[in-house]
Amino acid sequence: DEDSNVFAFAKAELLIYKGEIEQAKAFFREKKDQIAEAVGGFGTMLIKDGEIDVKVLETLNKDKEWLLSKLNEKGYSNEKNVFICILDNSDNLFVVEKNYK
């Protein structure tokens, strides 16, 4: 249900905030559908575990080149190094690296 989706997203964010990246990755993989559904209220998930969701980009009238350019502006050279990338409702990217320490 919606409450458990939001809880899953909040828990993943809390783990990331606390620097517990490996636990966040494991939790994200386990609950990725719930988290993706919850993110819809805050923004749009564009990358999950290094994989760009091209269909989602198309619904936003954006393409892979646009996303790669935005990632490059933030210092990310490759989507494969991105664990999570969310485009918020103000067109800002929220990015968590796979190898964040």
C-alpha positions as CSV (number, residue, x, y, z in Angstrom):
1,D,0.0,0.0,0.0
2,E,1.0,3.7,-0.3
3,D,2.2,4.0,3.3
4,S,4.5,1.0,3.1
5,N,5.9,2.4,-0.3
6,V,6.7,5.8,1.4
7,F,8.2,4.0,4.4
8,A,10.4,1.9,2.1
9,F,11.6,5.0,0.3
10,A,12.2,6.9,3.6
11,K,14.2,4.0,5.0
12,A,16.4,3.8,1.9
13,E,17.1,7.5,2.1
14,L,17.9,7.3,5.8
15,L,20.4,4.5,5.2
16,I,22.0,6.6,2.5
17,Y,22.1,9.7,4.8
18,K,23.7,7.7,7.6
19,G,26.3,6.4,5.1
20,E,25.2,2.8,5.3
21,I,25.4,2.4,1.5
22,E,25.8,-1.3,1.4
23,Q,22.7,-1.8,3.5
24,A,20.9,0.8,1.4
25,K,21.8,-1.1,-1.8
26,A,20.6,-4.4,-0.4
27,F,17.4,-2.8,0.9
28,F,16.8,-1.0,-2.4
29,R,17.2,-4.2,-4.4
30,E,14.7,-6.0,-2.1
31,K,12.1,-3.2,-2.2
32,K,12.9,-1.5,-5.5
33,D,9.3,-1.7,-6.8
34,Q,7.9,-0.1,-3.6
35,I,10.5,2.6,-3.6
36,A,10.0,3.4,-7.3
37,E,6.3,3.8,-6.6
38,A,6.9,6.0,-3.7
39,V,9.3,8.2,-5.6
40,G,6.5,9.1,-8.0
41,G,5.3,11.5,-5.4
42,F,8.7,13.2,-5.1
43,G,10.0,12.9,-8.6
44,T,10.9,10.3,-11.2
45,M,13.4,7.6,-11.0
46,L,15.6,7.7,-14.1
47,I,18.4,5.2,-13.1
48,K,18.2,2.2,-10.9
49,D,21.4,0.3,-10.2
50,G,23.2,1.6,-13.3
51,E,20.4,1.1,-15.7
52,I,18.7,4.1,-17.4
53,D,15.0,3.8,-17.8
54,V,14.6,5.0,-21.4
55,K,10.8,4.6,-21.4
56,V,10.5,7.0,-18.4
57,L,12.8,9.5,-20.1
58,E,10.6,9.3,-23.2
59,T,7.5,10.1,-21.1
60,L,9.3,13.2,-19.9
61,N,10.3,14.2,-23.5
62,K,13.9,13.7,-22.7
63,D,16.5,11.3,-24.0
64,K,19.6,9.3,-22.9
65,E,21.9,12.0,-24.2
66,W,20.1,14.7,-22.1
67,L,20.5,12.6,-19.0
68,L,24.2,11.7,-19.7
69,S,24.9,15.5,-20.2
70,K,23.2,16.3,-16.9
71,L,25.1,13.6,-15.1
72,N,28.3,14.8,-16.7
73,E,27.6,18.4,-15.3
74,K,27.4,16.8,-11.9
75,G,30.7,15.0,-12.3
76,Y,29.4,11.5,-13.3
77,S,31.0,10.1,-16.4
78,N,29.0,6.9,-16.7
79,E,25.5,5.8,-15.7
80,K,26.9,2.4,-14.7
81,N,28.5,4.1,-11.7
82,V,25.1,5.5,-10.6
83,F,23.1,3.5,-8.0
84,I,20.0,5.8,-8.0
85,C,19.2,8.9,-10.0
86,I,15.9,10.8,-9.4
87,L,14.7,13.8,-11.3
88,D,12.6,15.9,-8.9
89,N,9.6,18.0,-9.8
90,S,11.9,21.1,-10.2
91,D,14.2,19.3,-12.8
92,N,17.0,18.8,-10.2
93,L,18.8,15.4,-10.2
94,F,19.4,13.5,-7.0
95,V,22.2,11.0,-7.5
96,V,23.7,8.3,-5.4
97,E,26.9,6.6,-6.7
98,K,27.4,2.8,-6.5
99,N,30.8,3.2,-4.9
100,Y,29.9,5.9,-2.5
101,K,32.0,5.7,0.7
